[in-house]
């Protein structure tokens, strides 16, 4: 029995398990037992996929309400494991509910244990009192009832098509390329979030989008790509503006110093250094503006105006560099007249 005090935080649950269970198999089972014993079905939306929250919001709501749909079960269980440094992934796909041919959307978990990926479905084991039925199951057994949208998470050397799954053909290898599971999953997990979503899209397209459930999930995956791309574009735009402002500040300080006839007097090297950072900031801002909208077309940010401002700033920098070169190449006693030349 876990103390009530730890039941509102996945970090606290993980810490309690680590303190009281020494081996990973015991820790995985303890986390599974806690989730399946303490989280109840939200019966009104059982076996549906909840796309409305980000992962941490989803987990917090699950722990607060102590109930949820399949995605809540899977996200919470996986998060507890990850906080104990046990690799785990939430997997989304379709199932043959209760072993029947009734196809429904669902979420479950893949867990890395003893150098292999195994599968768990805490939703289907919710409320179990004795031996769980869907705990650390081999992929070759799990595929009888669970088929992921992303072929990678079948974890099989010869992934099945959706039609093969629906027909119960779980050993088809005809005209299929061998799939190295561990290497492929390791490569996938090494990618950043955007690259992972793009990899999922490529695999889904390669396997076909002939069913409505696949098209819906593919659209959801594309939406997540657009969200990340939008966030990245926002960062790039704001960073480009910051670079432009920094370039303007350095350039304006030089112009102000020039208008004051380079008084107070500075060594030539220090005067030259005043303009040195400007080009770097302009180049940095220009690079960022060219990257905005590359993944998904984005009309939210006025890159045209930003590019015009950068072009104008670059022209002003060229003018000031020309002046400075004339000034520095002029004998010291004759330099004052350079300020009045046109």
C-alpha positions in Angstrom: 0.0 0.0 0.0 1.4 3.4 -1.0 1.1 6.4 1.3 -1.7 8.8 0.1 0.8 11.6 0.2 2.7 10.3 -2.9 -0.4 9.6 -5.0 -0.7 13.1 -6.6 2.7 13.2 -8.3 4.3 10.7 -10.7 7.7 11.8 -9.4 6.7 11.0 -5.8 5.3 7.6 -6.9 8.5 6.8 -8.8 10.6 7.9 -5.8 8.6 5.7 -3.4 8.9 2.7 -5.7 12.6 3.1 -6.1 13.1 3.4 -2.4 11.0 0.2 -1.6 11.8 -2.0 -4.6 15.3 -2.9 -5.6 15.0 -4.7 -9.0 13.6 -3.2 -12.2 11.1 -6.1 -12.7 9.7 -5.4 -9.2 9.6 -1.6 -9.9 7.8 -2.1 -13.2 5.2 -4.4 -11.6 4.8 -2.0 -8.6 4.1 0.9 -11.0 1.7 -1.1 -13.0 -0.1 -2.4 -9.9 -0.5 1.2 -8.6 -1.9 2.6 -11.8 -4.3 -0.3 -12.5 -5.5 -0.3 -8.8 -5.8 3.4 -8.3 -7.0 4.8 -11.7 -10.6 4.1 -12.8 -12.1 4.1 -16.2 -13.8 7.3 -17.4 -16.7 5.2 -18.7 -18.1 7.9 -20.8 -15.1 7.9 -23.1 -13.5 4.5 -22.4 -11.0 3.4 -25.0 -10.9 6.8 -26.7 -7.7 8.7 -27.3 -7.5 12.1 -25.5 -5.7 14.6 -27.7 -6.7 17.7 -25.8 -3.8 17.9 -23.3 -0.1 17.9 -23.4 1.5 14.9 -21.6 2.2 16.6 -18.3 -1.3 18.2 -18.1 -2.8 14.8 -18.9 -0.8 13.1 -16.1 -1.6 15.8 -13.6 -5.4 15.5 -14.4 -5.2 11.7 -14.1 -3.6 11.9 -10.7 -6.0 14.6 -9.5 -9.2 12.8 -10.7 -7.9 9.3 -10.3 -9.7 8.3 -13.5 -9.3 8.7 -17.2 -9.3 7.1 -20.6 -6.7 4.7 -22.1 -4.3 7.6 -23.0 -4.3 8.7 -19.3 -3.5 5.2 -18.1 -0.7 4.7 -20.6 0.8 8.2 -20.2 0.8 7.9 -16.4 2.3 4.4 -16.3 5.0 5.3 -18.9 5.9 8.6 -17.0 6.4 6.7 -13.7 8.8 4.3 -15.5 10.7 7.0 -17.2 11.2 8.8 -13.9 12.8 5.6 -12.7 15.1 5.6 -15.8 13.2 2.7 -17.3 12.7 3.3 -21.0 9.0 3.4 -21.9 6.8 4.8 -24.7 3.1 5.4 -25.1 1.9 3.6 -28.2 -1.3 4.6 -30.0 -3.2 2.3 -32.4 -6.3 0.1 -32.7 -7.4 -3.0 -30.8 -9.7 -5.9 -31.2 -11.6 -5.1 -28.0 -11.9 -8.2 -25.6 -10.5 -10.4 -28.3 -13.4 -9.7 -30.7 -13.3 -8.3 -34.2 -14.6 -4.9 -33.0 -11.9 -2.4 -33.9 -11.4 0.6 -31.5 -8.8 3.3 -31.1 -6.6 2.7 -28.0 -3.4 3.5 -26.2 -0.9 1.3 -24.4 2.8 1.1 -23.5 6.1 -0.3 -24.7 8.7 -1.0 -22.0 12.4 -1.8 -22.4 13.3 -4.6 -19.9 16.0 -7.2 -20.0 17.4 -5.9 -23.3 14.1 -6.3 -25.2 10.9 -4.3 -25.8 7.8 -5.7 -24.2 4.2 -4.4 -24.1 1.7 -3.5 -21.4 -1.9 -2.4 -21.5 -2.8 -0.9 -18.1 -6.2 0.1 -19.3 -7.3 -3.4 -20.0 -5.8 -4.6 -16.7 -7.4 -1.8 -14.6 -8.8 -3.1 -11.3 -7.0 -6.5 -11.5 -6.6 -8.3 -8.2 -4.4 -11.2 -9.1 -2.4 -11.9 -12.2 -2.5 -9.1 -14.9 -3.2 -10.3 -18.5 -1.5 -7.6 -20.5 1.7 -7.0 -18.5 5.1 -7.3 -20.2 3.8 -9.3 -23.2 6.0 -10.2 -26.1 5.3 -8.3 -29.4 4.4 -11.6 -31.2 1.6 -12.3 -28.7 0.5 -8.7 -28.3 -0.1 -8.2 -32.0 -3.1 -10.6 -31.8 -5.1 -7.8 -30.1 -3.1 -4.5 -30.5 -2.0 -2.9 -33.7 -0.1 0.5 -33.5 -0.5 3.3 -36.1 3.3 3.6 -36.3 4.6 0.2 -37.6 7.8 0.7 -35.6 5.9 -0.1 -32.3 4.7 -3.4 -33.5 8.3 -4.4 -32.5 8.1 -7.2 -35.0 10.7 -8.2 -37.6 8.0 -8.3 -40.2 5.3 -5.7 -39.4 1.7 -6.4 -40.3 -0.6 -4.3 -42.4 -3.9 -3.2 -40.8 -5.8 -5.7 -43.0 -3.6 -8.5 -41.9 -4.2 -7.6 -38.3 -8.0 -7.4 -38.8 -8.0 -10.8 -40.5 -5.9 -12.3 -37.7 -2.9 -13.1 -40.0 -0.1 -12.4 -37.5 2.7 -14.4 -39.2 2.8 -12.9 -42.7 6.3 -12.5 -44.1 5.6 -12.6 -47.8 7.4 -9.9 -49.8 8.4 -8.1 -46.6 11.8 -6.6 -45.6 13.3 -7.7 -42.4 13.0 -5.1 -39.7 15.8 -4.9 -37.1 13.7 -3.9 -34.0 16.2 -2.8 -31.4 18.4 -0.9 -33.9 15.4 0.9 -35.4 13.9 1.8 -32.1 17.2 3.1 -30.8 17.7 5.2 -33.9 14.2 6.6 -33.5 14.6 7.5 -29.8 17.8 9.4 -30.6 15.8 11.8 -32.8 14.4 15.1 -31.5 10.6 15.4 -31.2 10.1 17.0 -34.7 12.3 14.3 -36.3 10.4 11.6 -34.5 7.0 12.9 -35.8 8.4 13.2 -39.3 9.7 9.6 -39.1 6.3 8.4 -38.0 4.7 10.2 -40.9 7.1 8.6 -43.4 6.5 5.1 -42.0 2.8 5.6 -42.0 2.8 6.8 -45.6 5.0 3.9 -46.6 2.6 1.4 -45.0 -0.5 3.0 -46.5 -3.3 5.1 -45.3 -6.2 3.1 -46.7 -8.3 3.1 -43.5 -10.0 6.1 -41.9 -8.4 5.4 -38.5 -5.0 5.7 -40.1 -5.9 8.9 -41.9 -7.2 10.4 -38.7 -4.0 9.6 -36.8 -1.8 10.7 -39.7 -3.7 14.1 -39.6 -3.1 14.3 -35.8 0.6 13.6 -36.3 0.7 16.3 -39.0 -1.0 18.7 -36.6 1.7 18.0 -34.0 4.4 18.7 -36.6 2.7 22.0 -37.4 2.5 22.9 -33.7 6.2 22.2 -33.2 7.0 24.0 -36.5 4.9 27.0 -35.3 6.7 27.1 -32.0 10.1 26.9 -33.8 9.1 29.6 -36.2 8.1 31.8 -33.3 11.5 31.2 -31.7 13.3 31.9 -34.9 11.3 35.1 -35.6 11.8 36.5 -32.0 15.5 35.5 -32.1 15.9 37.2 -35.5 14.3 40.4 -34.2 16.6 40.3 -31.2 19.6 39.9 -33.5 18.4 42.8 -35.6 18.0 45.0 -32.5 21.4 44.1 -31.3 22.9 45.0 -34.7 21.0 48.3 -34.7 22.2 49.1 -31.2 25.9 48.6 -32.1 25.5 50.5 -35.3 23.7 53.4 -33.7 26.4 53.7 -31.0 29.0 53.9 -33.7 27.1 56.5 -35.7 26.5 58.5 -32.5 30.3 58.4 -31.8 31.0 59.4 -35.4 28.6 62.3 -35.1 30.6 63.4 -32.0 33.7 63.4 -34.2 35.1 60.3 -32.3 35.2 62.1 -29.0 36.2 61.0 -26.4 39.3 59.7 -28.2 39.8 55.9 -28.5 42.6 53.8 -30.0 41.9 52.8 -33.7 41.5 49.2 -32.7 38.7 50.1 -30.2 36.9 52.2 -32.8 37.1 49.4 -35.4 35.8 46.9 -32.8 32.6 49.0 -32.4 31.3 47.8 -35.8 32.7 44.3 -35.5 29.6 42.6 -34.0 27.1 44.2 -36.4 27.7 41.9 -39.4 27.5 38.8 -37.3 24.1 39.8 -35.9 22.8 40.6 -39.4 24.0 37.3 -40.8 22.5 35.4 -37.8 19.1 37.2 -38.2 19.1 36.6 -42.0 19.8 32.9 -41.5 16.9 32.6 -39.0 14.4 34.4 -41.3 15.2 32.0 -44.2 14.4 29.0 -41.9 10.9 30.3 -40.9 8.2 28.4 -42.6 10.4 25.7 -44.1 8.6 22.8 -42.4 5.1 24.2 -42.6 4.1 27.4 -44.5 3.5 30.1 -42.0 1.9 33.5 -42.7 1.9 34.6 -39.1 5.3 36.2 -39.2 6.1 39.1 -41.6 9.5 37.9 -42.7 9.3 40.2 -45.7 9.4 43.3 -43.5 12.1 41.8 -41.4 14.2 41.1 -44.5 13.8 44.7 -45.7 14.9 46.0 -42.3 18.0 43.7 -42.4 18.8 44.8 -46.0 18.6 48.5 -44.9 20.7 47.8 -41.9 23.3 46.0 -44.0 23.5 49.0 -46.4 24.0 51.3 -43.5 26.8 49.1 -42.1 28.5 49.2 -45.5 28.4 53.0 -45.5 29.9 53.2 -42.0 32.6 50.6 -42.9 33.6 52.7 -46.0 33.8 55.8 -43.8 35.8 54.0 -41.2 38.2 52.6 -43.8 38.8 56.1 -45.2 39.3 57.4 -41.7 41.8 54.8 -40.6 43.7 55.0 -43.9 44.1 58.8 -43.5 47.1 60.3 -41.7 46.3 61.1 -38.1 46.8 64.9 -38.6 44.4 65.0 -41.5 41.6 62.8 -40.2 39.3 65.5 -39.0 38.4 66.6 -42.5 37.2 63.0 -43.2 34.2 63.8 -41.0 33.1 66.5 -43.4 33.6 64.7 -46.7 30.6 63.6 -48.7 
